[in-house]
Amino acid sequence: MTAHHQRLCGDEWQAWANQILRECYGPAEYQQVPDAHRGDAGIEGFARTSGHAYQAYGCEEPIGIQQRYERQRDKMTQDVRKFIQNQQTLHGLFGNVRITRWALFVPFFDSRDIVTHAAVKTTEVIAARLPYVADSFHVHVCQQSEFAIQEQQLLNAAQRRLQIVAPSPTSEQVAGWASEHEEPSRVLAEKLRKLPTLSTEATRTAFHNSVLQWFLKGQDILESLRQYPETYAKVRTAKEHRESLLGTSIISSARPDEILMHNLNELKATLENEVRELHRFPAESLAHEAVADWLLRCPWTSRIRHMPDAVDAVIDIPELRVPFVFRRRPVPIPGDLRPAWRIALIVLLMRKCCRQNRTSRTRLHVLSWGFLSPDGREQLQAAVERRLRPDALIVRFEPFLEQAIAFAVGEELLRVLSDGRVELTESGVAFANELDSDESVLVQEKELMEILRSRLTEQLVNDMFGWRA
């Protein structure tokens, strides 16, 4: 069970791709080439200063890797041919601009063969000696995730709603999760036995499975939203805020079940209004995930008595129209989100991998990203060893790192310089030295730091993003 960002295709993808490119280069720098009148001559648009020309193509999904490759290959072949043959038209379009890149911009590619095909097409274009092609010309293929920053900016401006599609968990997946997490599943079952609205074993089992389905589907959507750090952070903040208000059932005159339903509907409204880039379907699934999460984690007791009908609400769960009381208890935080680990990582990175114990925030984001997963470590190491092109990396900028920097500044481990860079203070240097001398902490992280040292320079970081900027 894996949620995925619903990929656009056809005219929808072309329109979205043009918005992304316009956001990337600027409206006065990126020139779109309409195809409604006499065709587009093999390009969607081009950037004047950099000489990057793009053709957007989104094939119908879902399809397999081989089919996707073949359709992308055929599209590249067809439009590179146009790029060569339509010399008079393109020379007039480009004027004195010399094209350095012709890029097929797709939602997603997953075959290295399309990269090989691009190299073949590069040779063909150079051999044609076109007057509008620069000596450094290459045919390239790029995908949506490489423009994550620009896409997030457009989503924040609600230029398009983010539709995350998650399949409903199967009964086998629900049963598997319940067997692997016996304690929360058992606690949920005990809570449901106290609900007068669930009077038989069959109704309790059915509702138990429904709650787990809400939880698993919502968790799948949340995991997929990690591709969009700002959106993910806003969703988490909204959920945590609403969860904090559940405690008002202790002092409120309203019934706890009314408070739960109120917060559930408020969460859905908040997601739709404050996280404007999120489509209403995943917003509703996330609201149900929240109530499932609360039921699995938050201890409450139910006083059995008859309850009147629930008030009108967008979301209503009849089984929960009963009185109960929530009590607070600690909630574990994933390791990579814990401030203590993040701060220690930042301080040690700046001591071991940054000259003069200072760096730009962008470089710190790249370094931090490389330590979050095995894939990130491998890619970052390959980039500094020149085994991987810098602009091939897809780096995630995480708001949690900015929070850790703020905490470190507050603890006087870091200071922010006038140009926006951050620098270790004397206390920060002392803390980093203490961490470095302790062989029992950050063991794997230190191994990668020894490889990186100061090889991830500011210039290399600029190369990671420069051609797209």
Secondary structure, DSSP 4 states (H G I P E B T S, - for coil): ---EEPPP-HHHHHHHHHHHHHHHH-TTTEEE---TTT--TT-SEEETTTTEEEEE----SS--HHHHHHHHHHHHHHHHHHHHH-HHHHHHHHTT--EEEEEEEES----THHHHHHHHHHHHHHHTT-TTEEEEEEEEEEEGGGGHHHHHHHHHTTSS-B-EE-PPPPHHHHHHHHHHSHHHHHHHHHHHHT-TT--SHHHHHHHHHHHHHHHHHHHHHHHHHTTSHHHHHHHHHHHHHHHHHGGGGGT-SS-HHHHHHHHHHHHHHHHHHTSTTB-HHHHHHHHHHHHHHHHHHS-EEE-----PPPPP-SS--GGG-S-EEE--------GGG-HHHHHHHHHHHHHHHSGGGEE-HHHHHHHHHTTSSHHHHHHHHHHHTTSS-GGG--PPP-HHHHHHHHHHHHTTSEEE-TTS-EEE-HHHHHHHHHHHH-TTSSHHHHHHHHHHTT-S-HHHHHHHHHTT-
